[in-house]
Amino acid sequence: MSGNTATTTISPSSQPATPSGAVCNAAPVQSMVGRVASASVVEDARQKSGALMARVLRPDQVVTMEFNAQRLNLSVDAAGKVIRVNCG
């Protein structure tokens, strides 16, 4: 493992309240694959997916595995480029 265990999570800050029933839909944000997962890209993906929160998953990173239908996951490679987008 790389020793990097930090997970980047972006939650809405100045956005209107999201309904508690909000459910992530990764289909509209598959175009994010190949882009660098900057804070603005992650937030844009979160909003377009309808997710309440988003996290960036780095190679060899330890993460919690519980499913959360309101969370968008962006898996990135060592260069920080998005290689997979899914909900959970």
Secondary structure, DSSP 8 states (H G I E B T S, - for coil): --S----EEE--SSS----TT-----GGGGGGTTSB--HHHHHHHHHHHT-SEEEEE-TT--------TTEEEEEE-TTSBEEEEEE-
